[in-house]
Amino acid sequence: MLIRASALGGIASVFGSYLLRSLGVDVDAHQHWADYLSASAIVVAAVINILGVQLGAFITGLSTIAKFGALALLALAAFVFGGAAGGTVQHFTTGGTAVQPALFGLALISVLWAYDGFADISFASGEVKEPQRNLPLAIIIATLLLILIYVLANLAYLYILPVSRMPASKLVAADTMSALFGNAGVAFISLVVMISAFGSLNGSMLASPRIFFAMAEDRLFFGAIAKVHPRFRTPHVAILLAAALGVAMVLTRTFEQLTDTFVLTMWPFYALSVAAIYRLRRTRPDLRRPYRTIGYPVVPAVFIAGAVYLVVNAFIASPLQTTVVFGVLLAGVPVYYLFFRGTARPSDRQ
């Protein structure tokens, strides 16, 4: 509940901030309006996904096309016209300043959120046609495309804006386009990022409630969460719960707090999930395995090592915040033993 709510709130925060920026409103001076707009976006995304999975997937697909197209256009414009705006490859260096490993690790927390969608499609795997073929293809192809567009966009930002200016910029894409094309560029990229953020929010709203729904079906969550809408055939109660948690998060926490909370709480579970490959191959060699782990056993080990580094570094570099986040996360342990341990299906506890 903490992980998915933080993700919904963080994505919605981007939507609200860029919507205000596209209207020419100072986000810093009117942060409360950005929060209200973000909360409204969560509600709208919930309604869309209650009405049907096809509608939600269609909107997510359109916004993805807009997002990739706009970022590619931004990167092209930066390198073609950026020289007149002060762009230079010298911005790609640190200017002789040493990179501190601890701060590098903390920066990775935000970076990894840009790639987190690789797992979300699996949440809706029960509604994917030919999952044995389409799930691996979707994850691998999309991740490779994301790496390409993410790196290109960041090179474009750095080409125009030196590293020293970035900490003061809350909306780097908008500031990059402002340097290139003035207010018209700001309005354009703000509109595109806003559409992109809503598409991501809609996609997350499509995926996240399926976790609540599946847990409730396995008696690891309150049974009412597993209800399906009689007309639309969607897990409407789970969607409403996700929306309520997302609204609560976006109205009480900043974007930075939401992103840090999400990544810090998500990656230990990614590591545990990948580590399960070793255990299951040893304890359940008879299991049918339609998916093969490429590079086993080295690739999973590298993934786990990266996740451990991320979490350990966060405890060292930011001990108070990290301890609070994990304290809230571990509150789920007594909740499980009090409410669900006796009702969970035996097969789910193996």
C-alpha positions as CSV (number, residue, x, y, z in Angstrom):
1,M,0.0,0.0,0.0
2,L,2.9,2.4,0.8
3,I,4.8,1.5,-2.4
4,R,1.9,1.8,-5.0
5,A,0.4,4.9,-3.3
6,S,3.8,6.7,-3.4
7,A,4.1,5.8,-7.1
8,L,0.6,7.2,-8.0
9,G,1.2,10.3,-5.9
10,G,4.6,11.0,-7.5
11,I,3.4,10.6,-11.1
12,A,0.4,12.7,-10.4
13,S,2.6,15.5,-8.9
14,V,4.4,15.8,-12.2
15,F,1.1,16.2,-14.0
16,G,-0.1,18.9,-11.6
17,S,3.1,20.9,-11.7
18,Y,3.5,20.8,-15.5
19,L,-0.2,21.7,-16.0
20,L,0.3,24.9,-14.0
21,R,3.5,25.6,-15.9
22,S,1.8,25.2,-19.2
23,L,-0.7,27.8,-18.1
24,G,2.1,30.2,-17.1
25,V,1.5,29.9,-13.4
26,D,4.4,29.9,-10.9
27,V,4.4,26.4,-9.4
28,D,6.4,27.4,-6.3
29,A,4.0,30.1,-5.4
30,H,0.9,28.0,-6.0
31,Q,2.0,24.5,-4.9
32,H,-1.3,23.8,-3.3
33,W,-3.1,24.2,-6.6
34,A,-0.6,21.8,-8.2
35,D,-1.5,19.3,-5.4
36,Y,-5.3,19.7,-6.0
37,L,-4.8,19.2,-9.8
38,S,-2.7,16.1,-9.1
39,A,-5.3,14.6,-6.8
40,S,-8.0,15.3,-9.5
41,A,-5.9,13.5,-12.1
42,I,-5.8,10.4,-9.8
43,V,-9.6,10.5,-9.5
44,V,-10.0,10.8,-13.3
45,A,-7.5,7.9,-14.0
46,A,-9.5,5.7,-11.5
47,V,-12.8,6.4,-13.2
48,I,-11.2,5.6,-16.6
49,N,-9.9,2.3,-15.4
50,I,-13.1,1.3,-13.7
51,L,-14.9,1.8,-17.0
52,G,-12.7,-0.8,-18.6
53,V,-9.2,-2.1,-19.1
54,Q,-9.3,-1.5,-22.9
55,L,-10.0,2.2,-22.4
56,G,-7.2,2.6,-19.9
57,A,-4.7,0.8,-22.1
58,F,-5.7,2.9,-25.2
59,I,-5.1,6.2,-23.3
60,T,-1.8,4.9,-22.0
61,G,-0.7,3.9,-25.5
62,L,-1.5,7.3,-27.0
63,S,0.3,9.1,-24.2
64,T,3.4,6.9,-24.7
65,I,3.6,7.8,-28.4
66,A,3.3,11.5,-27.5
67,K,6.0,11.1,-24.8
68,F,8.6,9.4,-26.9
69,G,7.9,11.7,-29.9
70,A,8.2,14.9,-27.8
71,L,11.4,13.7,-26.0
72,A,13.0,12.8,-29.3
73,L,12.1,16.2,-30.7
74,L,13.5,17.9,-27.6
75,A,16.8,16.0,-28.0
76,L,17.0,16.8,-31.7
77,A,16.2,20.5,-31.1
78,A,18.8,20.8,-28.3
79,F,21.6,19.6,-30.5
80,V,20.6,21.4,-33.6
81,F,19.7,24.8,-32.1
82,G,21.3,24.6,-28.7
83,G,24.6,26.2,-29.7
84,A,22.9,29.6,-30.0
85,A,21.4,29.1,-26.5
86,G,24.8,28.5,-24.9
87,G,24.8,24.7,-25.4
88,T,28.1,23.0,-25.2
89,V,29.6,19.5,-24.7
90,Q,31.7,21.0,-21.9
91,H,28.5,20.7,-19.7
92,F,29.0,16.9,-19.8
93,T,31.9,17.2,-17.4
94,T,31.8,17.8,-13.6
95,G,34.3,20.7,-14.0
96,G,36.9,18.9,-11.9
97,T,34.5,18.2,-9.0
98,A,34.8,14.7,-7.6
99,V,31.7,12.5,-7.7
100,Q,30.9,11.2,-4.2
101,P,29.9,7.6,-4.2
102,A,27.3,8.1,-1.5
103,L,25.6,10.9,-3.3
104,F,25.8,9.0,-6.6
105,G,23.9,6.2,-4.9
106,L,21.2,8.5,-3.6
107,A,20.8,10.0,-7.1
108,L,20.3,6.5,-8.5
109,I,17.1,6.3,-6.4
110,S,15.4,8.9,-8.6
111,V,16.9,7.6,-11.8
112,L,15.7,4.0,-11.2
113,W,12.1,5.3,-11.0
114,A,12.3,6.2,-14.6
115,Y,12.9,2.6,-15.4
116,D,10.5,1.1,-12.9
117,G,7.7,0.4,-15.4
118,F,9.5,-2.7,-16.5
119,A,7.7,-4.6,-13.8
120,D,4.2,-3.1,-14.0
121,I,3.0,-5.0,-17.0
122,S,3.4,-8.2,-15.1
123,F,0.7,-7.0,-12.6
124,A,-1.9,-7.2,-15.4
125,S,-0.5,-10.5,-16.8
126,G,-3.8,-12.2,-16.2
127,E,-5.4,-10.0,-18.9
128,V,-2.5,-10.1,-21.4
129,K,-3.0,-12.2,-24.6
130,E,-0.4,-14.9,-25.1
131,P,1.6,-13.9,-22.0
132,Q,4.4,-16.4,-22.6
133,R,5.3,-14.5,-25.8
134,N,4.1,-11.0,-25.2
135,L,5.3,-10.3,-21.6
136,P,9.0,-10.9,-22.3
137,L,8.8,-9.0,-25.6
138,A,7.0,-6.0,-24.0
139,I,9.4,-5.8,-21.1
140,I,12.6,-6.2,-23.1
141,I,11.7,-4.0,-26.0
142,A,10.2,-1.3,-23.9
143,T,13.2,-1.2,-21.5
144,L,15.6,-0.9,-24.4
145,L,13.6,2.0,-25.9
146,L,13.4,3.7,-22.6
147,I,17.1,3.5,-22.1
148,L,17.6,5.1,-25.5
149,I,15.1,8.0,-25.0
150,Y,16.1,8.6,-21.3
151,V,19.8,8.9,-22.1
152,L,19.2,11.1,-25.2
153,A,16.9,13.4,-23.2
154,N,19.4,13.8,-20.3
155,L,22.2,14.5,-22.8
156,A,20.0,17.2,-24.3
157,Y,19.3,18.7,-20.8
158,L,23.0,18.7,-20.0
159,Y,24.0,20.2,-23.3
160,I,21.8,23.3,-22.7
161,L,21.9,23.5,-18.9
162,P,25.1,23.1,-16.9
163,V,25.0,20.8,-13.8
164,S,25.3,23.8,-11.5
165,R,21.9,25.2,-12.7
166,M,20.0,21.9,-12.4
167,P,19.6,21.8,-8.6
168,A,17.6,25.1,-8.8
169,S,15.3,23.8,-11.5
170,K,12.2,21.8,-10.6
171,L,11.1,21.4,-14.2
172,V,14.3,20.7,-16.2
173,A,12.5,19.9,-19.4
174,A,10.6,23.2,-19.3
175,D,13.7,25.2,-18.5
176,T,15.6,23.5,-21.4
177,M,12.9,24.4,-23.9
178,S,12.7,27.9,-22.4
179,A,16.4,28.4,-23.2
180,L,15.8,27.1,-26.8
181,F,12.5,28.7,-27.8
182,G,11.3,30.9,-25.0
183,N,7.7,30.8,-23.6
184,A,6.4,28.9,-26.7
185,G,8.9,26.1,-26.0
186,V,7.9,26.0,-22.3
187,A,4.2,25.8,-23.2
188,F,4.8,23.0,-25.7
189,I,7.0,20.7,-23.6
190,S,4.9,21.4,-20.5
191,L,1.8,20.2,-22.4
192,V,3.6,17.1,-23.6
193,V,5.0,16.2,-20.2
194,M,1.6,16.8,-18.7
195,I,0.0,14.3,-21.2
196,S,2.9,11.9,-20.7
197,A,2.5,12.0,-16.9
198,F,-1.2,11.4,-17.1
199,G,-0.6,8.4,-19.4
200,S,1.9,7.0,-16.9
201,L,-0.5,7.7,-14.1
202,N,-3.3,5.9,-16.0
203,G,-0.9,3.0,-16.7
204,S,0.0,2.7,-13.0
205,M,-3.7,2.9,-12.1
206,L,-4.3,0.0,-14.5
207,A,-1.5,-2.1,-12.9
208,S,-1.4,-1.2,-9.2
209,P,-4.9,-2.2,-8.2
210,R,-4.3,-5.7,-9.7
211,I,-1.9,-6.3,-6.8
212,F,-4.5,-5.5,-4.2
213,F,-7.0,-7.6,-6.1
214,A,-4.7,-10.7,-6.4
215,M,-3.8,-10.5,-2.7
216,A,-7.4,-10.3,-1.7
217,E,-8.2,-13.4,-3.9
218,D,-5.4,-15.2,-2.1
219,R,-6.8,-14.2,1.2
220,L,-3.8,-12.1,2.0
221,F,-5.9,-8.9,2.0
222,F,-9.4,-7.9,3.0
223,G,-11.9,-10.0,0.9
224,A,-14.0,-7.0,-0.3
225,I,-11.0,-5.8,-2.3
226,A,-11.4,-8.7,-4.6
227,K,-14.9,-7.6,-5.8
228,V,-15.4,-7.2,-9.6
229,H,-17.7,-4.6,-11.0
230,P,-20.9,-6.4,-12.4
231,R,-21.0,-4.4,-15.5
232,F,-17.5,-3.3,-16.4
233,R,-15.8,-6.4,-15.1
234,T,-13.0,-4.4,-13.5
235,P,-11.6,-4.6,-9.9
236,H,-13.4,-1.4,-9.0
237,V,-12.9,-1.6,-5.2
238,A,-9.2,-2.2,-5.6
239,I,-9.0,0.8,-8.0
240,L,-10.9,3.0,-5.6
241,L,-8.5,2.0,-2.8
242,A,-5.5,2.8,-4.9
243,A,-7.0,6.1,-5.8
244,A,-7.7,7.0,-2.2
245,L,-4.2,6.2,-1.1
246,G,-2.7,8.1,-4.0
247,V,-4.7,11.2,-3.2
248,A,-3.7,11.0,0.4
249,M,0.0,10.8,-0.6
250,V,-0.1,13.6,-3.1
251,L,-1.8,16.0,-0.6
252,T,0.6,15.3,2.2
253,R,4.1,14.7,0.7
254,T,6.4,16.4,-1.8
255,F,7.4,14.9,-5.1
256,E,11.0,14.1,-3.8
257,Q,9.6,12.4,-0.7
258,L,7.2,10.3,-2.8
259,T,9.9,9.2,-5.3
260,D,12.4,8.3,-2.6
261,T,9.8,6.4,-0.6
262,F,8.7,4.4,-3.7
263,V,12.1,3.3,-4.9
264,L,13.5,2.6,-1.4
265,T,10.6,0.4,-0.5
266,M,10.3,-1.2,-4.0
267,W,13.8,-2.4,-4.7
268,P,14.2,-4.7,-1.7
269,F,11.2,-6.6,-3.0
270,Y,12.6,-6.7,-6.5
271,A,15.8,-8.2,-5.0
272,L,13.8,-10.8,-3.0
273,S,11.8,-11.7,-6.0
274,V,14.9,-12.3,-8.1
275,A,16.6,-14.2,-5.2
276,A,13.6,-16.5,-5.3
277,I,14.9,-17.9,-8.6
278,Y,17.8,-19.5,-6.8
279,R,15.6,-20.9,-4.0
280,L,12.9,-22.3,-6.4
281,R,15.4,-24.0,-8.7
282,R,16.7,-25.8,-5.7
283,T,13.5,-26.6,-3.8
284,R,11.1,-26.9,-6.7
285,P,13.0,-28.3,-9.7
286,D,9.8,-29.9,-11.0
287,L,8.0,-26.6,-11.6
288,R,7.0,-25.7,-15.2
289,R,9.2,-22.8,-16.3
290,P,7.8,-21.0,-19.4
291,Y,10.3,-18.2,-18.9
292,R,14.0,-18.7,-18.8
293,T,16.4,-16.4,-16.9
294,I,19.0,-15.1,-19.4
295,G,22.5,-15.3,-18.0
296,Y,21.6,-17.4,-14.9
297,P,23.2,-17.5,-12.3
298,V,25.3,-14.3,-13.0
299,V,22.7,-11.9,-14.2
300,P,20.4,-12.3,-11.2
301,A,23.4,-12.0,-8.8
302,V,24.3,-8.6,-10.4
303,F,20.8,-7.4,-10.1
304,I,20.6,-8.4,-6.4
305,A,24.0,-6.8,-5.7
306,G,22.8,-3.5,-7.3
307,A,19.7,-3.5,-5.1
308,V,21.6,-4.2,-2.0
309,Y,24.0,-1.4,-2.8
310,L,21.1,1.0,-3.3
311,V,19.5,0.2,0.1
312,V,22.7,0.0,2.2
313,N,23.9,3.3,0.7
314,A,20.6,5.0,1.5
315,F,20.9,3.9,5.2
316,I,24.5,5.3,5.3
317,A,23.9,8.6,3.4
318,S,20.3,9.4,4.7
319,P,19.8,7.3,7.8
320,L,16.8,9.1,9.4
321,Q,14.6,9.2,6.3
322,T,15.5,5.6,5.3
323,T,14.8,4.3,8.8
324,V,11.4,6.0,8.8
325,V,10.5,4.6,5.4
326,F,11.5,1.0,6.4
327,G,9.8,1.4,9.8
328,V,6.5,2.1,8.0
329,L,7.1,-0.7,5.6
330,L,7.8,-3.2,8.4
331,A,4.5,-2.3,10.1
332,G,3.0,-4.7,7.5
333,V,4.5,-7.6,9.4
334,P,2.3,-7.4,12.5
335,V,-0.7,-6.6,10.3
336,Y,-0.1,-9.8,8.4
337,Y,0.1,-11.9,11.5
338,L,-3.0,-10.3,13.1
339,F,-5.3,-10.4,10.2
340,F,-4.2,-12.7,7.3
341,R,-1.8,-15.4,8.5
342,G,-4.6,-17.8,9.4
343,T,-6.7,-17.1,6.2
344,A,-4.0,-17.2,3.5
345,R,-4.3,-20.2,1.1
346,P,-1.7,-22.9,2.0
347,S,-0.3,-22.9,-1.5
348,D,0.5,-19.2,-1.2
349,R,2.6,-19.7,1.9
350,Q,5.0,-22.3,0.4
